């Protein structure tokens, strides 16, 4: 939900930048519109897949590279609350000190499923 609020704020800022018909306003508005398109693309097309052969595949849209993590390499997976904001995300630690933050719709269910699939 917070992702959509961020998209709305950046879109309004882009609209305001275009409203003041100047070269600087147009340049800022254009940059902000590119940011809005990127944010929408990433929000809509992010997919987390746990495959049958023991892989966690994270695809964050067409403009980002796919991340593939073997479930056997995951050392911990937990739900983390983000301070004062009403946001929770899943933190996956894997490999030698690598981390991956994910925002599935059902964070607790996602963590349960990953832990269930990690068991031998």
TIGUMAR-134886 format. One record per residue (C-alpha): residue in three letters; x, y, z; residue number from 1. Coordinates in pm, whole numbers, plus 50000, padded with zeros to 5 digits. Layout:
<sites>
+------+-------+-------+-------+-----+
: type :     X :     Y :     Z : seq :
+------+-------+-------+-------+-----+
:  ala :     X :     Y :     Z : NUM :
...
+------+-------+-------+-------+-----+
</sites>
This chain:
<sites>
+------+-------+-------+-------+-----+
: type :     X :     Y :     Z : seq :
+------+-------+-------+-------+-----+
:  unk : 50000 : 50000 : 50000 :   1 :
:  unk : 50285 : 50234 : 50080 :   2 :
:  unk : 50426 : 50169 : 49730 :   3 :
:  unk : 50111 : 50312 : 49573 :   4 :
:  unk : 50127 : 50617 : 49800 :   5 :
:  unk : 50486 : 50678 : 49690 :   6 :
:  unk : 50385 : 50650 : 49325 :   7 :
:  unk : 50104 : 50901 : 49380 :   8 :
:  unk : 50337 : 51151 : 49550 :   9 :
:  unk : 50595 : 51134 : 49270 :  10 :
:  unk : 50322 : 51162 : 49005 :  11 :
:  unk : 50179 : 51474 : 49170 :  12 :
:  unk : 50529 : 51623 : 49190 :  13 :
:  unk : 50577 : 51554 : 48817 :  14 :
:  unk : 50244 : 51720 : 48739 :  15 :
:  unk : 50343 : 52026 : 48946 :  16 :
:  unk : 50679 : 52046 : 48767 :  17 :
:  unk : 50504 : 52051 : 48427 :  18 :
:  unk : 50251 : 52306 : 48554 :  19 :
:  unk : 50515 : 52584 : 48580 :  20 :
:  unk : 50597 : 52590 : 48206 :  21 :
:  unk : 50971 : 52641 : 48217 :  22 :
:  unk : 51264 : 52448 : 48079 :  23 :
:  unk : 51379 : 52347 : 48427 :  24 :
:  unk : 51025 : 52241 : 48522 :  25 :
:  unk : 50993 : 52032 : 48207 :  26 :
:  unk : 51327 : 51861 : 48272 :  27 :
:  unk : 51235 : 51782 : 48633 :  28 :
:  unk : 50888 : 51668 : 48527 :  29 :
:  unk : 51033 : 51436 : 48264 :  30 :
:  unk : 51273 : 51279 : 48512 :  31 :
:  unk : 50990 : 51232 : 48762 :  32 :
:  unk : 50766 : 51074 : 48499 :  33 :
:  unk : 51039 : 50823 : 48414 :  34 :
:  unk : 51060 : 50749 : 48786 :  35 :
:  unk : 50682 : 50697 : 48804 :  36 :
:  unk : 50688 : 50455 : 48509 :  37 :
:  unk : 50974 : 50263 : 48669 :  38 :
:  unk : 50797 : 50251 : 49006 :  39 :
:  unk : 50470 : 50128 : 48851 :  40 :
:  unk : 50653 : 49867 : 48644 :  41 :
:  unk : 50835 : 49736 : 48948 :  42 :
:  unk : 50527 : 49735 : 49171 :  43 :
:  unk : 50298 : 49561 : 48924 :  44 :
:  unk : 50541 : 49306 : 48779 :  45 :
:  unk : 50730 : 49189 : 49089 :  46 :
:  unk : 50692 : 48811 : 49130 :  47 :
:  unk : 50833 : 48568 : 49387 :  48 :
:  unk : 50840 : 48202 : 49280 :  49 :
:  unk : 50953 : 47902 : 49482 :  50 :
:  unk : 51025 : 47628 : 49231 :  51 :
:  unk : 50993 : 47255 : 49279 :  52 :
:  unk : 51369 : 47209 : 49241 :  53 :
:  unk : 51455 : 47423 : 49544 :  54 :
:  unk : 51501 : 47773 : 49402 :  55 :
:  unk : 51362 : 48109 : 49508 :  56 :
:  unk : 51326 : 48322 : 49194 :  57 :
:  unk : 51270 : 48697 : 49240 :  58 :
:  unk : 51167 : 48888 : 48930 :  59 :
:  unk : 51124 : 49264 : 48978 :  60 :
:  unk : 50983 : 49362 : 48641 :  61 :
:  unk : 51117 : 49391 : 48290 :  62 :
:  unk : 51384 : 49651 : 48370 :  63 :
:  unk : 51555 : 49456 : 48650 :  64 :
:  unk : 51759 : 49139 : 48655 :  65 :
:  unk : 51612 : 48824 : 48798 :  66 :
:  unk : 51761 : 48703 : 49127 :  67 :
:  unk : 51783 : 48327 : 49184 :  68 :
:  unk : 51866 : 48189 : 49529 :  69 :
:  unk : 51891 : 47822 : 49618 :  70 :
:  unk : 51677 : 47741 : 49922 :  71 :
:  unk : 51970 : 47538 : 50059 :  72 :
:  unk : 52180 : 47858 : 50065 :  73 :
:  unk : 51930 : 48052 : 50279 :  74 :
:  unk : 52052 : 48089 : 50636 :  75 :
:  unk : 51752 : 48283 : 50771 :  76 :
:  unk : 51422 : 48428 : 50660 :  77 :
:  unk : 51218 : 48660 : 50882 :  78 :
:  unk : 50953 : 48931 : 50879 :  79 :
:  unk : 51096 : 49272 : 50971 :  80 :
:  unk : 50891 : 49574 : 51072 :  81 :
:  unk : 51014 : 49907 : 50935 :  82 :
:  unk : 51036 : 50132 : 51241 :  83 :
:  unk : 50751 : 50382 : 51271 :  84 :
:  unk : 50606 : 50309 : 50928 :  85 :
:  unk : 50324 : 50053 : 50901 :  86 :
:  unk : 50533 : 49841 : 50666 :  87 :
:  unk : 50661 : 49487 : 50700 :  88 :
:  unk : 50902 : 49316 : 50465 :  89 :
:  unk : 51072 : 48979 : 50445 :  90 :
:  unk : 51447 : 48972 : 50495 :  91 :
:  unk : 51623 : 48672 : 50339 :  92 :
:  unk : 51986 : 48610 : 50437 :  93 :
:  unk : 52177 : 48374 : 50212 :  94 :
:  unk : 52524 : 48286 : 50094 :  95 :
:  unk : 52814 : 48462 : 50261 :  96 :
:  unk : 52654 : 48771 : 50412 :  97 :
:  unk : 52413 : 48848 : 50126 :  98 :
:  unk : 52064 : 48982 : 50195 :  99 :
:  unk : 51748 : 49021 : 49993 : 100 :
:  unk : 51442 : 49220 : 50099 : 101 :
:  unk : 51103 : 49117 : 49964 : 102 :
:  unk : 50750 : 49254 : 50004 : 103 :
:  unk : 50501 : 48972 : 49940 : 104 :
:  unk : 50133 : 49038 : 50008 : 105 :
:  unk : 50126 : 48782 : 50289 : 106 :
:  unk : 50466 : 48813 : 50458 : 107 :
:  unk : 50405 : 48560 : 50736 : 108 :
:  unk : 50266 : 48302 : 50494 : 109 :
:  unk : 50562 : 48353 : 50261 : 110 :
:  unk : 50809 : 48299 : 50546 : 111 :
:  unk : 50624 : 47983 : 50657 : 112 :
:  unk : 50629 : 47843 : 50303 : 113 :
:  unk : 51001 : 47915 : 50252 : 114 :
:  unk : 51087 : 47754 : 50586 : 115 :
:  unk : 50868 : 47452 : 50504 : 116 :
:  unk : 51042 : 47406 : 50168 : 117 :
:  unk : 51388 : 47447 : 50326 : 118 :
:  unk : 51333 : 47142 : 50549 : 119 :
:  unk : 51494 : 46824 : 50416 : 120 :
+------+-------+-------+-------+-----+
</sites>
